[in-house]
Amino acid sequence: MPTRNTPDAIVVGAGVVGAACAYYAARAGLTVTVIDRGPVAGGTTGAGEGNLLVSDKEPGPELELALYSSALWSELAELLPPRIEYEPKGGLVVASGADGMRALRDFAAGQEKAGVTAREVPADRLRDLEPHLAPGLAGGFLYPQDAQVMPALAAAHLLRAGGDRVRLRLGEEVTGLLTGGSGQVRGVRTSTGELHAPCVVNATGPWGGELARLAGVDLPVLPRRGFVLVTEPLPRVVRHKVYAADYVTDVASGSAALQTSVVVEGTPAGPVLIGASRERVGFDRTLSTEALGRLAAGATALFPVLAGVRAMRTYAGFRPYLPDHLPAIGPDPRVPGLLHACGHEGAGIGLAPATGLIVVRLLTGGEPPLDIRPFDPGRFAPAA
């Protein structure tokens, strides 16, 4: 039987996805060691806005995962402290012209058939929802299922809620995977030694491809850099998560070039968060004045009141991008005992609970709560 030194599973990555895996594993009675070369939420999670969105997902596997995860976040919000700042405040997607409004209407119609609640808001009612919105917009759609969470605190409290079944090893880098004679995983090698376990979960976000390579397999995860602007604390100027219709198109794009599509939201603490940019530049953290300028211009175009507000800081993060825009969740068919839980791009915080529950069902021999075949990590393996 596993002991504290030989856990049932090792989770590599202490972001929100790894934390969710550990939390649900502990609830299932498993012991877990979570290893990260940095602090809790020190990577992509700590650089996220905390989006829990269904509004930006077209009908299909990711939307199904998001709807399931949305319900799990509602449950977790009752269990975790209010400090995670869970807010089911809804999202408002706006269009600047008639063509954009028609596209939003078609998009929402497909989503509603998949279980999403979307309410059309005519132009003359937009300011009932957001009094500071710019005039002249053509209308929008309200998505009451959209929510927000403070991601770093959510990860920390998920790990804490796992109790004494979850052990943290921070500041410790995984340098290799240990395998047995038939190639099955039997643990990890770290900067301080070896740790044995029959299962290893790759929850390393944009570094998921690097961990896969330690196991001798290819998982084509690439980092997609994004910036967020943070304003000085304000009264509640922005009530919902508000974004322009082109955000959906940019999220679905595979372009490596810089793209910006404004997303503006208030926070319980007062600052307004302004995103979102995306570009594939490797792990280059260099500040992009072009990206920040575009974000500021887009935000003030939507909310002119922000033109006189100070931006206090900015931060960058890397979204784990996979070519088909779907995460890799489940066992690697090439390495028995290795499971992947990465590649969620900008949706990892929203999709974390569903991902964690799926991984734990697989670890315990249970039935996943939904069809996970579209997320099969083996879909990227070259044909024999």
Secondary structure, 3 states (H helix, E strand, C coil): CCCCCCCCEEEECCCHHHHHHHHHHHHCCCCEEEEECCCCCCCCHHHCCCEECCCCCCCCHHHHHHHHHHHHHHHHHHHCCHHHCCECCCEEEEECCHHHHHHHHHHHHHHHHCCCCCEEEEHHHHHHHCCCCCCCCCEEEEECCCEECCHHHHHHHHHHHCHHHEEEEECCCEEEEEECCCCCEEEEEECCEEEECCCEEECCHHHHHHHHHHCCCCCCCEEEEEEEEEECCCCCCCCCEEEECHHHHHHHCCCCCCEEEEEEEECCCCCEEEEEEEECCCCCCCCCHHHHHHHHHHHHHHCHHHHHCCEEEEEEEEEEECCCCCCEEEECCCCCCEEEEECCHHHHHHHHHHHHHHHHHHHCCCCCCCCCHHHCHHHHCCCC
